[in-house]
Amino acid sequence: MNNIQMKNEIPDSNTDTVKLVFGITFDDGTSIGDGAIVITRAEWLNMTGKQKLDKIANVISEKMLSTKTGG
């Protein structure tokens, strides 16, 4: 099972957003040491820890499925 760990939550009052900083290790040992997604402050205030991890997982899955490789 993939393992996502949230490392930090960095609010930015200038843009009313929060950066969720995370690390992820996939089943095969491949890892992303420091990744981040940005959500709105309102969304962040209404989320539990599990919902934040789910949000990270959903964004990562969506972006990876839409990634094109060279060729």
N, C-alpha and C positions, 0 to 999 in steps of 0.2 A: 504494500500500500504506500502511496506517495505520502511524504511527510512535509507539511507546511508549518513553519514557525514564524509568528509575527515578532519582529525584532524591535519595532518602534512605531509610534504614532506621532506624526509631526504636524501640528496645526499651523496654518498660514492665515493669519487674520486679514492680511491684505487682499487675498483672493477668496476668502471664506471657504477654504478647502482644507482637507487633511490628507497627508501622504501616509499611506500604510506601507512600512518597510518590512520586507519578509525575506526568508530563505526557504528554499524548497529542495528536497532530495527525492528523486524519482525511484521507483522500484529497482531499476537497473544500476543505481549508484550515481547516475548523472545528477548534477546539482546546479542550482542557481544560488550563488552565495548572497548576493544583495540585489533584490528586485524591489520595485515600488509601484503602487497604483495610487491614483489620486481620486478621492471621493469628496462630495460636498460635505460641509460641516453639519448641515441638517441631517443628512443621511447617517453620518458618523455618530451623532448624538442619539439616534434612535436604534443603533445596532448593538447586539450583544457580542461578546468575544467570538462565539461560534459563527454568528452571522458575518462578522468581518473576515474570518477565515474562509467561509463559504464564498464570499464576494471575491476574495483573492483567487480562489480555485476556479470560479466561474470565468473571471477575466483571463486568467492564464490559459484555460482550456479554449476559450473563444479565440484568443490571439494566436495560439499555437495551431489551431485548426485552419486559420486563415493565412498562415505564414507561407510564403512562396520561397522556394530555393532557386539558386542560380541555374542557368542551363538553357 
